[in-house]
Amino acid sequence: MSGPLAGIRVVDLTSAVLGPVATQILGDMGADVIKIEPPEGDPIRPLGPSRHPGMGAYFLNINRNKRSVALDLKQPAAREALLKLVETADVFVHNMRLGAAERLGLDYSAVAGRNPRIVYAAASGFRKDGAYRDRPSFDDVIQGESGLAALNGGPGGEPRYVPMAVCDKVCGYALASAVSMALFHRERSGKGQEVHVPMLETMVAFNLADHLWHGVLAEPEKGLGYPRMLTEHRRPFPTKDGHICILATTDSQSRHLFEAIDCPELADDHRFSTLARRTDNIGELYGIIIERMSRRTTAEWREPQSSGNRKKGFEQPSSSDAVPPKTGSGMVRSGRCGKGCEFRHSQKEESLPQRSEARLCSALRGRRRADGGVETAELLERLLSYAA
């Protein structure tokens, strides 16, 4: 199979959701993934509708691009067969509890002893050096312990699980990313290494990117949580006959939105004139938008977009009855940003990963230093010998 990981062999000792999501990504990118299962098979095999025993829809959806081998690792001969396979591999992945891997003689030191160049990747519920390192963990448990279930319940509401295995999938993507970076390090250094993704800490960091808020400045007593994300009004807006999804963040976008809903005066309203003020008064703002959006049908709100009058509204809104964008084989898109950047993007099912090409325009901006300055000139001069 072609792809950036073609020629990389992955011995996949994962089961359930998190690990299989990670190794499927590696397989999609061209790796040769050999899935090791117990004689009875991955416990998630029966989950979902199926045409054949042990080939449930959920299992199929997270285990493509893999070959399977059944081994009873409690038997010495089976364990030795696995370790001989490890000798031929580039990556070894598991999502067992760490103590279980040690009892099987499959911890990092044992595996690296057979193949020093191996990238040994593990995901478990909690930090390796924490008190809970050997506690079992599942998506629902991590949703609760990370605070995600409480966030999903809304302020004052009962905790609710997100209706998907979101922690397993997010951590699976993190694990695949960690493996890829470790492989890149090995290309440069010739050395393998151990990587570990703890679910709880990964999801806490994922959640706090939005919601640490005043805690970032060591002032948690002033409040945690991003107000716009937590308002009860943050949901698709009801129209006369359906719903529509819109978002205006910048001052310019907000002015266009206010014009589109026939309330241009809101741009000068002290409550909504800046991003910070809109955030502080997000409930009032959303209340106004909800009332205005309900006056027209979804098609009427979308019509200005098809006629090219985008400045009067919102970029590419979507509605519950809209046709989803095409994502199939042979999709090619091209365009130009508002500042002059040209881009081309192509994707074909038989040609993964997707490829993007871009040419930078004069809209180039530098990141800000801690003191508020911009590093554009310094970085360009240092990295590219470019005199700004």
KOLKOL-391774 format. One record per atom (N, C-alpha, C): residue in one letter; x, y, z. Coordinates in steps of 0.2 Angstrom, whole numbers, plus 5000, padded with zeros to 4 digits. Layout:
aXYZ
...
REM end
This chain:
m500449945000
m500050005000
m500450065000
s500250114996
s500650174996
s500450225002
g500850275003
g500750325008
g501450335012
p501450385016
p502050405020
p502350355024
l501950305027
l502150255031
l502250195028
a502250195021
a502350125017
a503050105019
g503050035021
g503750005023
g503749995030
i503350035034
i503350025041
i502849975044
r503149925048
r502749875050
r502549885058
v501849885059
v501549895066
v501249825068
v501549805074
v501249755078
v500749785083
d500049765081
d499549805085
d499249755090
l499349765096
l499049725101
l498449765105
t498149805101
t497649845104
t496949815103
s496449835107
s495749815107
s495349865108
a494649855108
a494149905109
a494149965104
v494250025107
v494150085102
v494850125102
l495150145107
l495650195107
l496250165103
g496550105104
g497050085101
g496950065093
p496350035092
p496250025085
p496150085081
v495850135084
v495850205080
v496550225078
a496950225083
a497650245082
a497950205076
t497950135077
t498250095072
t497950095065
q497250105065
q496950115058
q497250175055
i497350235058
i497650295055
i498350275052
l498750235056
l499350215053
l499350175047
g498850125047
g498650085041
g498450135035
d498050175037
d497750225031
d498350265028
m498850275032
m499450305029
m499950265026
g499850195026
g500250155022
g500650105026
a500550105033
a500950055037
a500649985036
d501049935037
d500849865037
d500649845044
v499949845046
v499749835052
v499549765053
i499849735058
i499649665060
i499349665067
k498749645067
k498249655073
k498349585076
i498549585082
i498549525087
i497949525091
e497549465090
e496949455094
e497049395098
p496649395104
p496549325107
p496149275103
p496249215105
p495849165101
p495049185100
e494749215105
e494049235105
e493949295101
g494449335099
g494449395095
g494349455099
d494449515096
d494349575099
d493649575102
p493549595108
p492949595111
p492449645108
i492649685104
i492149735101
i491949705094
r492149645092
r491949625085
r491249615084
p490849595089
p490149585088
p489749645088
l490049705089
l489649765091
l489349795084
g488749805084
g488449835078
g488149785073
p487749805068
p487449765063
p488049725059
s487949665057
s488449635053
s488049585048
r488449565043
r488249505039
r488549445040
h489149445044
h489549385045
h489749395053
p489749335056
p489949335063
p490649365065
g490649405070
g491249435072
g491449495067
m491049515063
m491149575059
m490649625059
g490549645066
g490149705067
g490349765064
a489849815063
a489949875060
a490449915063
y490449925070
y490849965074
y491549935073
f491649875074
f492349845073
f492649855066
l492249845061
l492449865054
l492649935053
n492349975056
n492450045055
n493050075058
i493350035063
i494050055066
i494550005065
n494449965060
n494949905060
n495149895052
r495049945048
r495249935041
r495949935040
n496249915034
n496949915033
n497349875038
k497049815040
k497449775045
k497449705043
r497949665045
r497949595045
r497849565052
s497549505053
s497449485059
s497849415061
v498049405067
v498349345069
v498049335076
a497849275077
a497649255084
a498149215088
l498249245094
l498749215098
l498549215106
d498649165109
d498449155116
d499149175120
l499149235122
l499849265125
l499949235132
k499549195134
k499649165141
k500049105140
q500149085134
q500549025132
q501249045130
p501749015133
p502449035131
p502649035124
a502348985120
a502548985113
a502249035109
a501549055111
a501249115108
a501649185109
r501849185115
r502249245117
r502849255113
e503249195112
e503849195109
e503749215101
a503149185099
a502949205092
a502849275091
l502549305096
l502449385095
l503049415096
l503549395100
l504149435100
l504549425094
k504549365091
k504849355085
k504649405079
l503949415080
l503649465075
l503849535077
v503949545083
v504149615085
v504849625082
e505249575082
e505949585079
e505949615072
t505349605068
t505349625061
t504949695061
a504749715066
a504249775066
a504649845068
d504349895066
d504549965068
d504149995074
v503549965075
v503149995080
v502749945083
f502649945090
f502349905094
f501849945098
v501149925097
v500649965101
v500149925105
h500049945111
h499549915115
h499149965119
n498549945121
n498149985126
n497949945132
m498349905134
m498249865140
m498449905146
r498149885152
r498449915158
r499149905159
l499549955161
l500249945161
l500549885165
g500149865171
g500349815175
g500249745171
a499749745167
a499549685163
a500049675158
a500349725155
a500849715150
a501549695153
e501649715159
e502249695163
e502149615165
r501549595167
r501449525169
r501549485163
l501349505157
l501449465151
l502149465148
g502649505151
g503249515149
g503349555142
l502849605142
l502849645136
l502849715138
d503249735143
d503449805144
d503949825140
y504149895140
y504549925135
y505249885136
s505549875142
s506149845142
s506249775139
a505649735139
a505649665136
a505649675129
v505249715126
v505149725119
v505749755116
a505949805119
a506549845116
a507149795117
g507149745121
g507749705122
g507749655115
r507249645112
r507149605106
r507249655100
n507149715100
n507149765095
n507349835097
p507949855098
p508149915101
p507849975097
r507749965090
r507450025086
r506650025087
i506349985091
i505649985091
i505350055094
v504850075091
v504450125094
v503850095098
y503950095104
y503450065109
y502950115111
a502350105109
a501750155111
a501250115115
a501050155120
a500550125124
a500050185126
a499450165127
a498950205130
a498550175135
s498450215141
s498150185146
s497750245150
g497350225155
g496950275158
g497250335161
f497850325164
f498150375169
f498850375168
r499150425171
r499950425171
r500250365173
k500850355170
k501250295172
k501550305179
d501650365182
d501950375188
d501450395193
g500750385192
g500250415196
g499950355200
a499550375205
a499250315210
a498750275206
y498450295201
y497950265197
y498250225191
r498850215190
r499150195184
r498850125182
d498650085186
d498350015184
d497650015185
r497250065186
r496550065186
r496250055179
p495750015178
p495450005171
p495150075169
s495050085163
s494750155161
s494350135155
f493850175154
f493350165148
f493150235146
d492950245140
d492750315138
d492250345143
d491750315145
d491250345149
d491550375156
v492050335159
v492350345165
v492850415164
i493150415158
i493650475157
i493150535155
q492650525152
q492150585151
q491950615157
g491850575162
g491650595169
g492250625173
e492750595173
e493350615177
e493650675174
s493650685168
s493950745164
s493550805165
g492950795167
g492450855167
g492050865161
l492150815156
l491750825149
l491050815150
a490850765154
a490150745155
a489750805158
a490150835163
a489850895167
a489750955162
l490250965158
l490251025153
l489651005148
n489550945146
n489050935141
n488350935144
g488350935151
g487650945154
g487451015154
g487951065153
g487751135153
g487751155161
p487751225161
p487751255168
p487151235172
g487251205178
g486651185182
g486251125179
g486451095174
g486151035171
g486450965174
e486150915173
e486350845174
e486950835170
p487450805172
p488050775168
p487750735162
r488050735156
r487850695151
r488450675147
y488450615145
y488950595141
y488850615133
v489450635130
v489450655123
v489250585120
p488750585115
p488550525112
p488950495107
m489550485109
m490050445105
m490650435109
a491150385107
a491750375111
a492250425110
v492050485112
v492550545110
v493150545114
c493250515120
c493850515123
c494350465120
d494050405118
d494450355115
d494650375108
k494250415105
k494450435098
k495050495098
v494850545103
v495350595103
v496050565105
c496050525110
c496650495113
c496950445107
g496550415103
g496850375098
g497150415093
y496950475091
y497250525087
y497950545090
a497950555096
a498550585100
a499050525100
l498850465100
l499350405100
l499650395093
a499150405088
a499450395081
a499950455080
s499850515082
s500250575081
s500950555085
a500850535091
a501450525095
a501950465092
v501650415089
v501950365085
v502350395079
s501950435076
s502250465070
s502850515071
m502850545077
m503350595079
m503950545081
a503850495085
a504350445087
a504750415081
l504350405076
l504650375070
l505050425066
f504850485066
f505250545063
f505950555067
h505850545074
h506450555078
h506950495076
r506650435075
r507150375074
r507450385067
e507150415062
e507450435056
e508050475057
r508050525061
r508550565062
r509150535067
s508850495072
s509350475077
s509550405077
g509150365073
g509250295073
g508950255079
k508650295084
k508450265090
k507750255091
g507550205094
g506850195096
g506750225102
q506050225104
q505850255111
q505250225113
e505050245119
e504350225122
e503950295122
v503350285120
v502850345120
v502250315124
h501950355128
h501350345132
h500850395132
v500250375131
v499650425131
v499150405136
p499150445142
p498650435147
p498050475145
m497450435146
m496850465143
m496550525148
l496650515154
l496350565158
l496750635157
e497350635158
e497750695157
e497650725150
t497650675145
t497550705138
t496850745137
m496350715140
m495650745140
m495650805144
v495950805150
v495950865154
v496250925150
a496850915147
a497150965143
a496750985137
f496350935134
f495950945128
f495350995130
n495050985136
n494551025139
n494751095141
l495351095144
l495551155147
l495751205142
a495951185136
a496151235131
a495551285130
d494951265131
d494351315130
d494251345137
h494251305142
h493851315149
h494351335155
l494951335154
l495351355160
l495251435161
w495151465156
w494951535156
w495351585161
h495151605166
h495451645171
h496051605174
g495951545175
g496451495177
g497151505174
v497151525167
v497751535164
v498151585167
l497851635170
l498251695173
l498251675181
a498151615183
a498251595190
a497751635194
e497151645191
e496551685195
e495951645194
p495951585196
p495351535195
p494751565199
e494851605204
e494251625208
e493851675204
k494151705198
k493751745194
k493251705189
g493351645189
g492951605185
g493251565180
l493051505179
l493251455174
l492751445169
g492951425163
g492451415157
g492351465152
y492351455146
y492251495141
y491551515140
p491251575142
p490551585142
p490151575136
r490451585130
r490051575124
r489951495123
m490451455125
m490351385124
m489851355129
l489751395135
l489351365140
l488651395140
t488451445136
t487751475136
t487351425133
e486651425136
e486151375134
e485951395127
h486151455124
h485951475117
h486451445112
r486951415114
r487451395109
r487251325106
r486851335101
r486551275097
r486351305090
p486251255085
p485951285079
p485351325080
f485351385076
f484851425077
f484151405073
p483551405077
p482951385073
p482751445068
t482551415062
t482251465057
t481551445057
k481151475052
k480451455052
k480351385050
d480751355047
d480651285045
d481251235046
g481751255050
g482251205052
g482751245056
h483351235055
h483951255059
h484551285054
i484951325057
i485451345053
i486051365058
c486651345056
c487251355060
c487651415057
i487751465062
i488151515060
i488651535066
l489151575064
l489651595069
l490051655067
a489951705070
a490351765069
a490751785075
t491451785074
t491951795080
t492251865080
t492551885074
t492851945074
t492352005074
d492652065075
d492252125074
d491952135067
s492352125062
s492052125055
s491552075054
q491652015056
q491151965055
q490451985058
s490552005064
s489952025068
s489552085065
r489952135062
r489552185059
r489152165053
h489452115049
h489152085044
h488552045046
l488552015051
l488051975054
l487452015056
f487652075060
f487152125062
f486752155056
e487152165051
e486852195045
e486352145042
a486552075042
a486152025039
a485452015043
i485452025049
i484852015053
i484452075054
d484752135050
d484352195050
d484452235057
c484952225060
c485152255066
c485852285066
p485952335061
p486652355061
p486852405067
e486352425070
e486552465076
e486852425082
l486852365082
l487152325087
l487952325086
a488152345081
a488952355080
a489152405084
d488752455086
d488952515090
d488652505097
d488352455098
d488052445105
d488652425110
h488652455115
h489252445120
h489352375122
r488752345122
r488752275125
r489152225119
f489152245113
f489352195108
f489852225103
s490152285105
s490552315100
s491252285100
t491452245104
t492152205104
t492052135106
l492552095104
l492452025105
l492452015113
a492752045117
a492752035124
a492052055127
r491752105124
r491152125127
r490552085124
r490652055118
r490152005116
r490151945120
t490751925122
t490851865126
t490551875133
d490651935136
d490351945142
d489551945142
n489351965136
n488551975136
n488251925130
i488551865130
i488451815125
i487651795125
g487451785131
g486751765132
g486251815129
e486351885130
e485951935127
e485951935120
l486651925117
l486751935110
l486351875107
y486451815109
y486151755106
y485451755106
g485151785112
g484451795112
g484151835106
i484551895105
i484351935099
i484351895092
i484951865091
i485051825085
i484451775084
i484351735090
i483851685089
i483151715087
e482951765090
e482351795088
e482351815081
r482851845078
r482851865071
r482951815067
m483251755068
m483351705064
m482651665063
s482251665068
s481651635067
s481151665062
r481351725060
r480851765055
r480851735048
r481351705046
r481451675039
r481551605039
t481451575033
t481551505032
t482351495031
t482551435032
t483251415030
t483451435023
a483051425019
a483151445012
a483251515011
e482851555014
e482851625014
e483551655017
w483751625022
w484351645025
w484951625021
r484951565017
r485451545013
r485451575006
e484951605004
e484951634997
e485451684996
p485551735001
p486151784999
p486751754998
q486951695000
q487551664999
q487651634992
s487051604989
s487151584982
s487151634977
s486951694979
s486951754974
s487651794975
g488051764980
g488751804980
g488751854985
n488151874989
n488151924993
n488351905000
r488951885001
r489251855007
r489351905012
k489551965011
k489652015016
k489052035020
k488452015017
k487852035021
k487751985026
g488151925027
g487951875031
g488551835034
f488551775033
f488951725036
f489251685031
e489851665032
e490251625027
e489951545027
q489651525022
q489451455021
q489151425027
p488551455028
p488151425034
p487851355032
s487751315037
s487451255035
s486751245039
s486351205036
s485751185040
s485551115040
s485151095044
s484951025045
s484750985039
d484451025034
d484250995028
d484651005022
a485251035024
a485651045018
a486050985016
v486250985009
v486650925007
v487350935009
p487650885012
p488350885015
p488750895009
p489350935010
p489850945005
p490150875002
k490250874996
k490550814993
k491250794996
t491350734998
t491950715000
t492250644997
g491950634991
g492150564988
g492750574984
s492850514980
s493450514976
s493450564971
g494050594970
g494150644965
g494050714966
m493850724973
m493650794974
m494250844973
v494150894970
v494750944969
v494451014970
r494751054975
r494451114976
r495051164975
s494951224973
s495451274973
s495051344974
g495451394976
g495251454977
g495751504979
r495551564982
r495951614984
r495651654990
c496051664995
c495851695001
c495751765000
g495451795005
g495251865004
g495851915004
k496451885006
k497051925005
k497551905000
g497251864995
g497651844990
g498051774990
c497951734995
c498251674995
c497951624990
e498351594986
e498051544982
e498151474985
f497651434984
f497651364987
f497351314982
r497651254982
r497351194979
r497351144983
h496851104983
h496751044988
h496450984984
s496750934984
s496550874980
s496550814985
q496050774984
q495950704988
q495650654984
k495950594984
k495650534981
k495650484985
e495150444985
e495150384990
e495750334989
e495950334983
e496550284982
e497150324983
s497150384984
s497850424985
s497850464991
l497950424997
l497950455003
l498750465005
p498950515009
p498450565012
p498350625007
q497850665009
q497650725005
q498250765004
r498250804999
r498850844997
r498550924997
s498950965000
s498751034999
s499351074997
e499251124993
e499851164991
e499551234992
a500051284994
a499851354995
a500451394993
r500251454991
r500751504990
r500651564995
l501051584999
l500951635004
l500851705000
c500451745003
c500351815000
c500551865005
s500451925003
s500651985007
s500251985014
a499851945015
a499451945022
a499851905027
l500451885026
l500851855031
l500951895037
r500751855043
r500851895049
r501251855054
g501651885059
g502051855063
g501651845070
r501951795074
r501651775080
r501851835085
r501451845090
r501651895095
r502051865101
r502551915103
r502951895109
r502551905115
a502851885121
a502451895127
a502351965129
d502852005126
d502752085128
d502252115123
g501952075118
g501452105114
g501752125107
g502452115106
g502752135100
g502652075095
v502852085089
v502752035083
v503452015081
e503551955080
e504251925078
e504351915071
t503951945067
t503951925060
t504651945057
a504952005058
a505552015055
a506151975058
e506151965065
e506651925068
e506651855065
l506051825065
l506051755063
l506251745056
l505951795051
l506151785044
l506951795043
e507251845047
e507951855046
e508351795049
r508151765054
r508451715057
r508451645053
l507851635051
l507651565048
l507851565040
l507751625037
l507751625030
l508251675027
s508651705031
s509151755029
s508751805025
y508151825027
y507751865023
y507751935027
a507851985023
a507852055026
a507152085025
a506752095030
a506052115030
a506052185028
REM end
